[in-house]
Every structure is written in structure tokens, then in C-alpha cells.
């Protein structure tokens, strides 16, 4: 559905004529669903960066433009672990480590290496806000129905109404439907991820200042 089609649906549900602020409500609804869980359809991988000889803890690299949150990072076949930004200097000689500069949308590797290796950055994509009614939400089509429910709930809740009024009862019914639809989508997403669950949860030893002999040669 386009934003206009969702708007038509919400107007049919609420029997109201929505104003220009509809897009704001729709974007807020998207974000509310986005933060519910790490949805499978938002997981992506970026391979545009390399770890090269001469890189050090101050060699900043670009995060993807649609970066939302880091999931994991591999350099060739080696899993790297994230170090807090404020600890980057203390671990600047650590192997298999990186840190993120969220303010500037950058990241860098700690330690040093010889050779050149491909970086596999697995991350959760950030949703793109809509600006026009002709645009389509970032969420897959299967979510567009629930977006309508969420917008209707938020829009009606912002209207002045007394407890027990017709509007209040409509909001309560919509909240029940929204919760049911959201639960169905969570189950759907869980099935999508069940075949690719993280089975590699081996703990990475603290390699601060040590030579592990793999990629990072300290």
C-alpha cells in the first residue's frame, strides 16, 4: 500500500478526515513497530570495507547509510567483538576488536594487521521516514494493515473524548486488534528466523594486547 491507501483505510476506520499530519503519525507508527524486535527483514550485510595493513585504531571507516544497530562483524571468517567507544584507547592494541563512533557514523578496528581482508558487517537497517503520500512504507506489505490500526489508535487517542465515549470504545477495540495482529507478525518473523538462529555463541576470549595469530598480528 502507498501512504495514501493507508490514509484512506484509516479514514474509513475512524470516520474522520485526516490532515497533513497523517504522514507524521504514519512515521511514528513505523518506528513503534520497528523497535518491537530485530525483524528478519531489516537484517542486512555490508561488505564495502576492508581491514588493511596500516590500519590502526584511529583509521575510521564508514557505517552503511541506513545503519540502525550493529548485529555482528566478521573479518573474513573471524568474528570480532565490539569495544565501547570510551574504552577504545585502552584496547587500541587488542585483537579482534572494533569500536563504533555513533556521532559520526564511523567505526574502526583495534590492533593492527598484515594483508587485506574483507569486512562483513551485519546490521539492522534503520527505517526511512516517508514525506509524500505516493511513497510506500519501509515495512513489508504484510505490515501495512497493522500500520493503519496503529495510526488510527494514535490519532483517535489524541482527540479529546470522555472515558466510555464512542471514540474511547473504538480505540479499545482497535487496540485489541492491533495487539493480535502484532502478535501474529512476531510469530511470522520468528518462523522466518528459526532456521537461521545464532548457533555460534562461542565466547571470544579477552585478547587485549595479545597475539592470537589470526588476522590481527600484534
N, C-alpha and C positions, 0 to 999 in steps of 0.2 A: 504494500500500500504506500502511496505517497502521503505526505503530511496532510494534504488537502482531503484525501479519502478518510484518513483517521479523524480529521476535524469534522467531517460530515457525520461520521459514526458517533462521535461524542455529542454532537448537537442533537442527533436523534435520540440518544440515551437520556440527555439532560433536558431536552425540550428548550434549550437556550441558544441564543446566537452568540457565538464566541468572538471575542475581539482580536486585535493584533497581538495580544499577549499569549495567544494559543501556542505559538512556537516556543515561548519560554516554558510553559507548562509541559510541552512535549519533551523538550530537552531535559527538564528536571525528572520526568518520568523515566527517560532512558537511563539517566545516571543512577536513579534509585534501584533499577533492575541490575545495572552494571555492577554495583557494589555488593549484590547478594552473594556472589560466589565467583570463583575463577572459571567462567564459562569456557567450554572447549572451543567454541567458535572464535574466541578472542585470542587464542594462543597462536603465536607466530614465531618465526625464527629469522634472524638477520645474520647474513654471512658477508657483509660488506667490509668488515675489518680484519686485520691481520695482526698477529703478535710478531714483531720482527726484532732482529739483532739491533741493539742500540736503544730500544725502548726502555724507559725506566719509569719510576713511579710518578713522574711528572709529565709523561707523554700522554696527553689527553686525546681520546677518540670519541667520535660522535655516537650518541644513542640514536635509535631509529626515531624518525619524526613523529610517529604515532605511539611512542613508548608510554606505557602506563605503569607497569611494575615488572621487575625482574623475576623470572622463574628459575632459571639456571643458566650457567655459562660453561661451555666446553672449548678448549683449545685443542684442535684435532680430536683425540679421543680422551683427553684428560679433563676431568671435572675440576673447575675452580670454585673457590668459596669467596663470598663477599665479606669484605672487611669494612667496618663503619668508617665513614669519611673522617671523623675526628681522630681515628687511630691509624690513618694511612702512613704517617711519618714513622710511628713506632714499628710498623710492619713493612717498611719500604724495602727490606731485603728478604721478605717472606716468599716462599714458593707457592705456586698455585693459588694466588690470591689476586683480588681486584677490589677497587672501590668505585663508588658512583658519586659524581658531583651533580646532584639533582638540580641545583640552582642554574647551572649552565648546560644541562642535558649532555653531560660528558661522562666518560669512565676511563680508568687507567689501570694497568697491571702493575703489581708489585713484584720485586725481584728483577732478575734480568734473564736473558735467554740468548741462545745462538741459533741462527737459522730463521726461517719464516714459517708461520703456522696460521691456519685458518681459524677464525673465531666463530663459534656457533652460539649466538646469543638468543636464548629462548625467553620470550617476554609476553606479557599480557597487553594487548593493544588498547589504547585509550579510544573511547568513542568520540566521533566528530559531531559537534553541535550542528543542528540544522538552522538555516537562515531563511529559506524560502519554502512555500507550501508545495512547490513542484518537486522538492527533494524527497528522498526515501530515507527513513531512519537507518542508522548503522546496524541495529539489531536485525537478525534474520526475520523473514516473513512470518515465521511461526510465532514471533513475539508481538506482532503488530496488534493483534486483538487485545492482548493484555495491556498494551500501551494506552489503548483507548479507555479501558477501565480505570487505569491509574490517573490519567488526565481528568476524567470525569469526577473521580473521587476528590482530587485536589481542588478542582475548580469549584465544585459544589461546597466543599468544606470551607472555602474562602468566602462564600456568600453568607450573609447574616441570616440565621434561621434559629428558631427556638427548638429546644430539645423535644422530641416527639412529633415535630412537624413533618409534613410530607417530604421535604428536602432531606431532613435528618434520616428518615426511614429509607429513602432511596440510597443515601450514602452508605448506610449499614448493609443493605443488600449488595451494593457494588463491592464493598469491602470483602464480603464473603466470597463473591465470585472471583475477585482479584486474588485472594489468598489461595483459592482452589486452583486457578489457572497457573499461578506462580509455582505451586507445589508440583503440578503436572510437568512444568518446564524444567524444574530441578530434577525430577525423575528422568525425564528425557535426556538431560545433559549428563546425568550420572551414568546412564546406559552408554552414551557416546564415549565417555572416558573410561569405562570399566575395562575395556580391552587394552588400554594404554596407561594403566595405573603406574605410578612411580615405584618400580621394584628395585631400584638401585639406591637405596637409602643408606649405603655404607658410609659410616662416619669418616671424614677426612682428618687425618692426624694434624695436630698443630705443627706446621712446618716453618714457623718463624725462624729465619736465619739459618736454615739447614739446607743441605743439598740432597734433593730426592732423586737426582739423576734423570728426571723425566721432564723434558722441555725446559723448565727453569733450571739453569745451571748457575748456581750462586758462587 
